[in-house]
Amino acid sequence: MIISSRAKNCLEVEKVLSLIWRNCRSELGVTAFRRLEPASNLKELSYRQAVLLQYKRYTQIYGDLPWSDGISSIRPLIEGAKATGILSGEELLLFKKIIRLASAMREIVPILREEGYAELANLLKGARDFSAEAKSLSVLSDDGRLYDHASPRLKDIRLKLAHAKERARAAGQKLVNDRRFGGFLREPILYLKDERFVVLVKRESVSMFPGVALELSGSGNSVYMEPHSLVRLNNEIAVLVRDEREEERRILRELTEMLLRRERHLLEGEDLLGMVDLLYATTVHMEKGRWTLPETSRKSSFSFHSLLHPLLGEGAVPIDIRCGEHFRILVITGPNTGGKTVALKSTGLAVALAWLGLPIPASAGSWVGDIDHLDVDIGDEQSIEQNLSTFSSHLKNIVEMLKEATDRSLFLLDELGAGTDPQEGAALGVAILEAFLKIGSMVLATTHHNLIKRYALTTPGIETASVEFDSEKLTPTYRLLFGVPGRSNALLIAERLGLPKDVVLRAREELGPHEVSVEEMIGQLQEKQARLNALEERLLAEKEEVNIIKRELEERLFRLEAEKEKALAAADRKAQRIIREAEEAARAYIKKIERASKDAALREASRHQKKLKEITRSSEKREERRIEKLFSVEGNAPKVGDAVSIAGMAVKGIVESIEGDKAVVRSGAVRLEVPVKRIATAKSAPEEETLKVRVEKPVQAPGPSIMVRGLTIDEAIPMVERYLDQAFRAGYGEVAVIHGRGEGILRRAVQELLRTLPYVEDFRLGGPGEGGEGVTIVRFRR
């Protein structure tokens, strides 16, 4: 996608980006934001979104990726090193930090791949192997000094230098302690000036002290002097210091040359760290500002819900705006200061941010489609230097747009037809819209001209919308109403503000009856639209209440059925226990009377055996009644070829044969022999490819997803667990749990449940086009 420079400036894209990049931890992230360009196609856009979502998901679970404070750009240092050939130790430390951090990113790539973060791993694998450079830079201490082991020669020089300083310090200390010189010295202390040991001599004693005067003290009352006895030792130190510095420069130059050979890879590593910081800042902003990542569509269109302009502050009114699917041009009308221009800028900004791969200030469910070009004509661009009037500058911009326009372009035109004669401007505006309509471009245009309003109302492919205006308070509400054009309200405002009635009346007469009737018609349409919108909102609220009640009733019914089944199962277990106890009692009784009459024993055993059979038959009949109650038979007796359901099993099949009280039912590739009284004619034939055999009480076949958004954890978790069990046994490979975004409490509870279920292979958050963070995708074991 291409965003014109005019659009970037007019939409204040960089200013909005600064709201996000202020969360960056380094200048690398800010630079990454400044250099960010729109994705070239939908595939690249989807990749960017996947990287952001995976980064957000990974950091929520495992914590942030490796990072360190104090990193900054090495680009200027590289340019300087090319000129001087050497970097200081402090400058090399910045390279060391970049290399260390890039290497840490590289090391985490296998972990990311193993955990399923493939796109994020692909981003981080761009970090090169800097192990050799890291080893070479290990000779630098944390303050940028070279360690002694940086080279054998440096170690040898520093060892000799330490010994020489030790000898000079001992000789100097002996001198300051000598009573012969005590009266000459300001204080018995040995100083080190420019790597030479000196003493501080009183000014009046300079001529008597055996040494060379170097410089006055700060007060001027004393003189730093180098004693003659230390000259040889100081000269030895000076030579060793010079050798040390030359060796250090040689090492630093070698390190600089080594880094310059890896210039491209180092800069790539810096860019990679900048992208990681960009991801960090973006996710932080998403949490703070509740921005969302829009879904993507292959269609050239967009739809934004509760869209806000981020520069307007908390008082901004959200709007719903769309274009592209059922109409290619949207004409927005209404009074001045009513929010028309803000609607254009908000839309253009959302499209720009979306194609940069960033979140937008809109609610979940928003999406953006395939758009190849974004340009705007907003504001007064009158130029004295270019001798362009307001009208001419607008026309020049539109001419450029028509040259670039395709059926995937988006153009935002403010005050179409303004700046010239109203009739000619309106006619030209209609012609311009018609030209864009023939090309198939998407256009959002604002206007005051009734001619353009009528054209928009009567032309297929063009939709009208208006910014709502409170005629009682004479203030705009900034809400966007689709389907009706807006009134200018100029005469109404003038009258309410105190313009004499005869002046307003004269204006109405001059306006003409046709124009007045159009304004009145528009006003009536707006009032009706407002009532319809209010009614729609009320119906949606009531529908949501009904859905909540429905879910509560379904859950209550499920709990009752579960309790009922639990009670029946407990009764059966009790019956079986009674049987076992009776059998044990019978055996014990037989053993007890072995010595008694055999006939009496056999009679007693026969009586117990009969009782056991009665208990068993009673248990079987209860089970039979329970199954028949769960499976209510409807319609006529089934015959060969009928589609039937089987009691006690969530199975549908086709009757292949009936012999006596037995029937053979084919369900997919499985044939079952069941009693005829256990089958009943089904209302619909089974689908071959979806038939699954499950010996269980009849349950409704689950769909590919379950909605628990808006429920509490106590309400949602049992429903999810039951649904997953049914979906797994129904043969699904993958299903979706729709829990919504919110604060993530329900999402975490659902995912905690998933970790405990043995038949769940893995799970992930939804990707672009799957519902994003509001959905968890579950994959079953097979």
N, C-alpha and C positions, 0 to 999 in steps of 0.2 A: 504494500500500500504506500502511496505517496501523499504526504501532507505538505501543502504549499507553505512557503515561508510566510505568506500573508495570513494563512490560517493559523499558523503557530503563534504569530504575534497577536492577532486579533483575539484568539481564544485564550491567550495568556498561559500557554501550556507549560512554559518553564516556571512561571510563578506558582502554578498548581503543583508541579513536580517538587518544588522546594518545600511544600508542606510534607512531602514524603521523605525527601532526602535529609531533612533535619534530624531524622532518627539514625542517620549513618554513624558508624563508629570511627570513620577515617575519611580523609579527603579522597581516597580511592573510590569509595561508594558514590560520593557527590560527582566525581568525574564520570563514573559509569552512567549515572542518571543524565548528565549533560550530553553524553555521546550516544545515548539510546536513540535508535531509529525504529520506525514502525516495521513490523514483520513484513517480509516480501510476499508471503502467501499464507493461506490457511494452515498448511502443514507446519510452517515455522511458528505461527501463532499458537497452535495447539501444543507444540513442543515447549514454548516459553511458559504457557500456563501450567503444563504438567510439571516442569521444573519447579515453579513457584509452589504449587500444591504439595509436591513431594518434600520440598524443603520445609514447608510449614508443618506437614505431618510428621516428618522425621524429628524436627526440633521439639515438637509437642511431646513426643514419646521418649526420645533419647537425650534431649538437651541440644544445645547449640553445637555447630561445627567448630573445629579448632579456630581460635582467634587470639591475637595479642594486641595490646595497646601500643600506641606510639609508632605505628607504621605510616609511611607517607610515600609519595611518588618518587621513583628513582629516575624518571625520564630526564629531568634537568641535570641530574648528576651524570647521567650517561653522556649527555651533550657536552657538559663541561669536561668530562674525562677524555672525550675525543680531542679536545683542544689542548689540554695540559698533559695528558698521558698518565696522570696519577690521581688517585683518590685518597683522602685522609682516612685515618682509622675510624673517626666518627662517621664519615660518609659511608665507609664500607659496612658499618654496623647496620645501616638501613637495608643494604643488599642482603646482609646476613638474616635479618628478620623476614624479608620477603621470601628468601629461599627456604627458611625453616618452616614458614607457614604454608607455602606452596607444597612442600614435601609432605607436611601433615595432611593436606587435602588429598594428595595422591595416595597416601597410605590408607585412607578411609574408603577408597573406591571399592575394593573387594567386599567390604562389609555392606556398603550400600547395595551392591548387586545381589548379595546373598539375601538381604532383607526385602528386596523387591523395589528398590528405588532406582530403576534403570536410567531414567532421563537425568536425574540429579547426578548419578554416577558418570554418565556421558559428559556432563558439563565439567566435572572435577577431573576427569581423566586427561583433560587438556594440560594439566600441570606436568611439566617435564621432570626428568630425573636429574636432580642437582646434587646427588650424593658426593660427587668429586669436589664440586665447588664448596659444599658445606664443610667437607673435611679440610679443605685449604683455608677456609675462613675461620676455622676453629682456633687458629693462632691468635685471634683477637679476643681481648677481654671484654667484659660488659661495658667498660668505659672507652673502648676504642684503642687501647694500647696493645702493642704486640707483646705476646708472652716471650719469655727467654728462649723457649724451644722453637720459636718461629724459624730459626736457622742455626746450625752449629756455630757459624761465625758470630752471629748476634749473641749467642749464649757465652762464647769465649770473651767477646769484647766487654759484655756487661759484668762478667766475673772479674776481669782485669780492672775495670772501672771501679767496681765496688772495693777491691783491694786498695787501689790508688787513693780513693776517697778516705778509706779507713786510715791509711798512713798519714795523709795530709791532715785529717782531723786530729789524729794523735799528736802530730807535731804542732799543730796550731793550739791545741789545748795545753800543751807543755809551755808554749810561749805566753799565753794569757795568764798562766799560773805563776810565771816568773816574776819575782818581786821587783826586779830591775825595771820592768816595764809597767808595773801596776799603776804608777802615778800618771802615765801617759794615756792610758785607756779610759774611755768614758764608762765602760763596764766590761768585766772579764768574760766576754761572750765571743764565740767564733761565728761569723756570718758567712753565708754563701751567696755571692753576687756574680751572676753570669757564669755559673759553674766554676767560680774561683773562690777559695777561702780567704776571707779578709777580716780585719778587726776595725772597731770604731775608736778613733783617736781624737783626743781633745784638740781643738783647733790651735791652741797656743803651744801644743807639744808636737806639732807636725814636723818641724825642722829637726827635732831631737830624736824622733822615732825612726828606727832603721827599716824603711820600706818605701813603697811607691804610692803616692796619693792617687786615688781613682775618682772620687766624687764627694761633694758635700752631702751631709745628711739633710733631712727635710727642714730641720730648724736652723741649719747653717752654723751651729755651734760645734759640730764635729765633722770629721772627715773619714771616709772609708779608705783604709790603706792596706795594701798587700805587703806583708812582711817579706823581707829578702829571703828568709829561711824557707818560705813556702812557694817561692817562684818556680823552682824546678818541679815540685810536686803538682802545682797548679797547671803548669804547662803539660805535664803528662796526662792530667785529667782532661784538659782541653782537647788534646789529640784524640784521646779515647772517646770523648763525647762526639767529636766530629766523625770518627769512624762509626760510632753507634748510629748517628743520624743518617749517614750514607747507607749503611746496611738496612736501616728501617725503610728508607726511601726506595732502595732496590727491591725489598720484599713487597712494599705497597704497590710499586709499579708492576711487579709480576702479577699480583692479585688483580690489579686493575685490568691488565691485558687479558687475563683469564676471563674476567667478567664481560669485557667488551666482545670477546669471541662468542659469548652466549647472549648477546644483546637482544635478539629477536625472541628467544625463549624466555628471557627474563621479563621483557615487556608483556609477553603473553601471560606469564604468571601474575604480573601486576594486574592486568585486565581481569583475570580470573578472580583474584581476590576482591577486585572492585565489584564484580557481579555477585559474589557471595555477600558482600556488604549491602549491595542493592537489595538482594533477597531478604536480608535481615531487616533492613529499614522498612521494606514493603509489608512484611508480615506484622511488624510492630504497629505500623499505621493501620493495617486492617483490623487489628484488635482494638486499637484506640478509637478509630473513627467509624467502625462497623461498615467499611467498604467491602464490596463483594467482587469476586472474579466472575465476569459474565460468561455464559455459555456461548458456543460458536455454532454457526449454521452455514451450510454451503450456499444458501440463497443470498442474493444481494438485498439485504433488508436488515432491520434492527428493531428492537423493542426494549424499552427501558421502563422499569417500574419504580415509582417513588424516587425519581431522579432529582438530585439536589446539586446546585452549583456550589462547590466547596469554598469559594471566596465570599459568599454572601453571609456566612455565619449561621448561628443557630436559628435566626428568625426566618430563614428561607422556607418557602412552601414547596414541597415535593410535587412533581408532575409525572404523569404517565404519558409517554409519547412513543409513537411507532411509525414506521413507514417501510414500504417495499413489497409487502406480501399482496395485499388486496388493492393497493394504490401506490403509484410511483411518485406522486407529488402531493404535498400537504401545504395548503394555504392557511396561514394563521392570521386572524384579524382581531381587531379590538381597539380600545382607546390607547392613547399614548400613556406611557409609564405603567401599562397594564401587565407587562411581563413577556411581551412577544419576543423582544431581542434576547432576554434572559433564556427563554426556551430554546432559541437557536443556539446560543453560546453553550448552554448546558448540554445540548445534544451533540454538537460538534466536539466538545471537550470529552464527552463520554466515549465517542467513537475513537478519538485520538488516543486516549488512555488505554482503551481496550486493545487497539492494534499495536500499542507499545508492549503488550503483554502484562499490563498492570491492572489492578482492581479499579472499579469505578464507584462513585458515590451514589449507588442505587441499591435496591433491595434484591433479594434472591429471585431467580426466575427471569432476570434480564438476560438478553442475548444480543449478539452482534453477528452480522453475516459477512459475506465476501464483498468487500469494498476495495476498489483499486485506486481511488483518488478522492481526496477531500480538499475542497476549496471553499472560501467564503467571500461574501461581499457584504460586510457589515460596517456601519459607521461612515462618517464623512471624511473622505480622503482627498478633499480639495487641495490642490497644489499650486502655489503661486509660481514656483520655479518652472514647473512643467506647463503652466498656463492651462490647467485643467479645472473646469467647474465641477461642482458636486455631481451633476448629472453625467458629465463626460467621464469622470473617474469611475462611476458605477458602470457605465456602459462599456468602458475599456476592460474592466474586470470580467464582465459577462461575456464579452467577445473572446477573451482568453479561455474562459471555461468551456464555451461551445467548441473551441478547437480541440480541447483535451477530453471532452465528454465521451464516455462509453456507457453501456448499459449496466455497469457496476460502479459508476461514480456517484458521489454525494456532494451536492452543492447547497449552501445556505445563503439565501438572498434576503437581505433586510430592506424593507420599504421599497418593494418592487414598483417601478414606475414613478418614483418620486423625483423631485428636482427639476421638473419641467412642466409644461402645460398639462393640467390634470387629464384632459381627454386624450391627448396624444400619449401621455405617459401610461395611462391605463391600457390603451390599445397596444402600445409597445410591450407592456407587461404580459398581456394575453398572448401575443405572438411569441415572446420569449419562452413562456411556459409550454406552449404548443411545440416549439422546437425541441425543448428538452424531453417532452413526452414522446416525440417520434424517435428520439435516440434511445429512450428507455432509462435515462438517468433518474436517480432519486433527487428530489428537490424539496427543500423546506423554504417557503417564502412567506414574508409578512407583507401586508398591504393595507391601505385604507380605501382603495378604489372599489366602488360598487360594481363597476364593469368586470373587474377581476373576480370579485366575489361571485357574481352570477355565472361567470365562465366556469369557476371551480365547482359550483353547485350542479351544473348541468353536463359536465364533461366526464365520461368514464375514465377511470385511472387517476382521478384527482379527488382528494378528500379535503374537506374544510374543517377548521377548528377555530376556536376563539378563546381568548382569555376572559375569564368571568369578571364582571363588574357589578358591584353593589350600588344600584341606582339610588337607594335610600341614603346610604352613607357617603355616596360619591367617592368611593375608594375601590381599587381593584382587589380581588381576592387572590389573584395570581394562579388560580386553578385553570387547567386547560380542559376545555369541553370539546369533544369530537362531534362532528356531524352538523354543526350549525356555524355560520359565519358570525362575526362580532359587529356590534354597532360602534360607531365612532364616539357617540354620546357627547359630541361637541356642544350641540344646542342645549342639551339637558344640563350639562355642567355649567354652561354660561348662564342659564336661567337660575340655577340653584345658587350660583355665586353672586347674584344680584344684578346681572345685566338687565336693563329696562325691558319690560315685556314687549313693548312696541318694537324694540330692536330685534328681539328674538322672533317675534311674529313676522317681521319684515324678512328676516333670514329664511324662515320656513316658506314664505311666499316665493322668495327668490329661488329656493331649492327646488321647488316644483312638486306637484302632487305625486308624481311617480317615484321620486327619490324618497319623499317622506313615507310613502307606503312601504317601500323596501326596508327603510329603517324600522318602521313599526313591525313589519313581518319578522325581521331579524330579532327584534326584541321579544316578540311572542315565542319564537322558536327557542331563544335562550332560556326563557322562563320555563318552557315545557321541558327542555333538556335538563335544566337544574332540578326540576321535580322528578324527572326520570332517574337522574343520578342519585338523588336522595333515596328514592324508592329502591333502586338497585342496591345501594349500600345497606338499607334496612333488610332487604331480602337476603343478602349475603350473610348478614349477621344472624338472621333467624335460621338460615340454612346451617350455619356453623353450630348454632345451639342445638338444632335437630340432630346433627351428626354426632355431637357430644352425647346427647341423650341416647341415641341409637347405639353408640359404642358402649355406654354404660349398661344398657339393657342386654346387649349381646354378651358382655362380660358377666353380668349377673346370671344370665341363662346358662352360660358355660359353667359357672361355678356350681349352680344348682345341679346340672347334669353330672358334673364331676363328683359332687357329694353323693348323688344318687348311686352312681356306679361304684363309688367307694363303699357305700353301705351294702349294696348287693354282693360285692366281692367279699366283704367282711362276713356276711351271712353264709356264703358258700364255704369260706375257710372254716367257719365255725361248724358247719355241717360235716365237713370232711374230718375235722378234729373229733366230732362226736362219733363218727364211724370208726376212726382209728381207736378211740377209747373203748368203744363197744367191742371191737374185735379183740383188743387186748384183754378186756374183762372176760370175754367168752373163753379165750385160751387159758386164762388163769383159772377160770371156774372149772374147765375140763380137767386141768391138772389137779385141781383141788379134790375132785370127786372121782379120780381114777380108781380109787379103791372102793368106791360105792358101786351101786348097781349100774351095769353097762347100759341097760335100757333107759334108766332114768337120766343118765348122762346124755345119751343120744337125744332124748326128747328135749332136754334143756338146751342142748346145742342147736337143735332144729329150731326151737323157739327164738333163740338169739339170732340165728341165721336169717329167719324170716323178717325179724325186726330190722336187721342190717339192710336187707333188700328193700324194705319199705322206705327207709331213710334215703337210700341211694336213689330210688325212683323219684322220691319227692324232690331231691336236689336237682335231678335231671329235668323234671317238669318245670321247676322254677327257672332253670337256665333257658329251657325251651320258650317259656312265656316271655322271658326278658328279651330274647332275640326277636320273637314275633312282634312284641310291642315296639321294639326299635325299628322293625321292618314292617310297615303297614302295606298290605297287599292291595293294589288298585287294579281295576279293569278286569278283563276276562282271563280265563286260564291260558297260560302261554302255550304256543304250539311251535313246531319245527320252523326255524327261520326267523322267529321273533327276537327282537332285542330285549334283553331281560337284565334285571339287577338281582344280586344274590344276597340274601340276608346274612348279616354277620360279617360281610366282606364289602369293602369299597370297590366293587368290581362290576363292570357291565360286560355283557357278552352276547353271543348269538347262540340260540338253541340249535344243536346239530341233530339230536335224536332224543326220543322219549320212550322208555321201556318200563312199563308198570309205574311205580312211584319214583323212578330214577330218571334224571335227565342229564345229557352231556352238553355242557356249555363251553363254547370256544371264546376265550378272552385273549386276543392277540395271538401269540404262538403257544398259549397254554390251554389245555383242555381239562375241564373239571367235571367230575361226576357228583351231582348234588341231588338231594330229595326235591321232588317237584314242588312240594309245599314251601320250599325255601326260595323259590324264584317267583318273580312277578314281572309283567310286561313293563319295560322302561319307556319313558316318554320320548327319548331320542336314541338314535343308534350310536354305539360306541365308536370313537375315533381310533383306528387301528394303531396309529403310531404312538398314541398316548396311553394305551391300556397298561395298567400296572396291577399286579395281584397283591393285595394287602389284607391279611386275615385280621380284621379289626372291626370295631363298630363303624357304621357308615358315617363318614364325614364328608363335607363338601370339598371337592378338589381344590387345592390352594392355587392362587395365581402366582405370577413370577415376582410379586413384591407384596409387602405389607406396610400399611401406613399407621404409625403410632405417634406422629407429630402432635403435640399438644397434650398428650397424656402424661400422667405422673409415672414415676419409675415403678411403683407398686402396680399400677394398671397395665403398663406396657410390657414389662419383662415376662409375665406369664403368657401373654398373647404371642410375643415373639418366640418364646421357647416352643409353644404348641405349634405355631406356624412352621418353624424350621423343621420340627420333627415330621410334620405332614409333608412338607416340600421335599425333604430328603427321601422319604419313602415313596413319594410320587415320582421320583426319578429325575428331579431337577439337578442340573450340574451347578447352576449359579442362580442366586436370587438376590433381591435388594430389600433392605430394611430402611424405610423412609422415616427418619427420626427428626429431621429439621436441624437447623443450625443452632439458634439460641445461644446459650452459654456453654453448650457442650456437655451438660450434665447427663442428659438422656443418652447422648452418643456414647459417652464413656461407660455408662451402665450396660448398654447393649453390647459393647465390645468386651466388657468383662465377662458377660454371659457367654459370648462366642468362644472365649478362651477355655471354657470349661466343657464344651460340648465335644464329645469324641468324634463325631461324624463331620465336623467342620475342618476342612483342610487349611484354609486361610481366609483372611478378609482384608478389605482395603476401603478407603473412602472413595466416593464416586469421582470420576474424572470429568473433564469438560464434556458436556452433553449428557452426563449421567446424573446430574444433580449436585455435584460438588460435595462440599462438606456436610450437606444435609442428608446424605445417603451413605449407607455402608453396604458394599457389595460382598456377599458371602459365597465362597466356593466350597462344595461338599467333597468329601473323600469318595473315591470310586475304586 
